[in-house]
Amino acid sequence: MKECIACHSGQIKQVDIKTKDDEFTLIENSEVILNPKPQSQKVIKFVCLNCGFINLYAEDYF
C-alpha cells in the first residue's frame, strides 16, 4: 500500500491534473500519457487526502 511521503498517511488517491491559466483541477482515477521526444513517458500522479501533498511518478516505456 502506498503512503504519503510528507505525512505518512495511507489515504492516497491516483488522480489526473488538469491545468488552465493559474488554476488546476484534480480528477480521480485516470492517467495521462505524455509523449516527449524521442521516447514516451507515463506520468502517474497521487494526492494525499490527509495533507494534500501531490506526488508525481514518471516511468519510461516504448
Steps between C-alpha positions, in 0.01 A plus 500: 500500500629846411537766764556876487868594516411825681268384780519117465121468472360204305222715352635523144299535176626479143395812308538699178602863517336737251641853484362823357674834550599511869241246624502121512237229548553147635300224329483163677615165349635586156839514334670741262754391244758756396694450177838672529757432229661253434320262738171501686454550870208401719438744787306366798369751752384438857345743749489454879147548632641576845747784429450575127856414394524407128751232389601461135660178369637464147569168330663459159353250256531422130 
